[in-house]
Amino acid sequence: MLIIFYFSLHTFHISLFYRIFAEINLFSSMSHRFYIFFLTLMMLVVCLPADARKKPNKYDMKRENASSIPLIDPDPINRKSKPDSSPRVVKDVSLRGGDAGGQQARRQRSGVQGQFPQGIDVSHHQGYINWVEVARNREIQFVYLKASEGSNYIDDTYLSNLREARRNGLKVGPYHFFRPGVDADAQFRNMMSVVNPKQIDLIPMIDVEVTSRGVSPATFHARLERLLELVTKEFGKRPIIYTGKNFYNKHMYGGRYSRYKFWIAAYSFEEPMLYDDDDYLIWQYTGQGSLRGVRGNVDLNRFVGNHNVKEIQY
C-alpha cells in the first residue's frame, strides 16, 4: 500500500506540472524540448529519497570514515583513570565509613571489599584532598601519588599530598606514568627530580597503560625494561607495575616481567584472570569510588589472596 501511495503521489505531481505548462502555452516547437528536460529533471528530484537529496555534511563524513576504523580495546585509557571496563562495572563503591549496616551491604554487593587491605591512588585530577579525613578511615592502608610522567611532566600536587598524607600517618608511595615514545633515561631523571627515596614508605609504582604511535613492540619493551632497571638500582627494590588486565594480556604476558610484582586494573565484580595465570598483588576494582576527604571519584584498590602491605613496603 505504501508503494502504491508513493507512486500515486509522484504521478499527481507530474500531471500538475503538465497542466501548468499547457495553460501557459509552452508546447511550442521551441519550448517542447525545454519542457521534456524540465519534466525529467523534476521527476528525478521528486522521486529521489530524502536521504539521497541530502547534502552530506562533515559530521556525516566523519561518521562514515570512523566506521571503517577497526575497534581497539578500551583498556587502557590515559590519565590512569578508567582502564579495562567491564559490562558489570562496580560504580560508586563507598569507603566513607560511619554506616556499618550500609558498609556491609555494599561489601556484599560489590564482592571486592571486606577483609582485604584497601588503598587509593590519586593525582592532580582529585584536586585538594583532606588527608585528615582520609586517614580517619581505617580501611585505607596504602596511598599512591602521581609524581611524574614522561620526561618533562611533574604532578604539582605530589609534594603537598606526600607531606600531608604522611603527616597523618598514611603509608605513601610514588608512581611514574610511563611514556613508550620517550627515552627511558630521560623519564628516570624526571622521576628522580621530584621523588626522594628517603621520603616514601612504599616501593615506587610504574604506570604502564599506553603504547605510542610509531613505537615498535621491541622498543616499547626495551624502554620499559630499562626504566624498571634504573628504578630498581636507585631504590634497591623492584618497583611494582600497574596496568590494565587487557593491556597485560595483550602486551605483557608470557613471563617477560615475572620478576616484578603487578597491580592489575579491571572494573568488575570478580578478581581478573590473566592469560598466563600470573599472580598479582593489587586489584584496582573501580575508578568511581567514594571516599570521605576526596572530592568526586577516586580509584579504589585492594590486595588479593594473602598478599598484604608488607610486600610493597620500601
Secondary structure by P-SEA (a helix, b strand, c coil): caaaaaaaaaaaaaaaaaaaaaaaccccccaaaaaaaaaaaaaaaaaccccccccccaaaaaaaaaaacccccccccccccccccccccccccccccccaaaaaaaaaaacccccccccccccccccccaaaaaaacccccbbbbbccccccccccaaaaaaaaaaaabbbbbbbbbbbccccaaaaaaaaacccccccccccbbbbbccccccccaaaaaaaaaaaaaaaaaaacbbbbbbbcaaaaaccccccccccbbbbbbbbcccccccccccccccccccccccccccccbbbbbbbccccccccccc
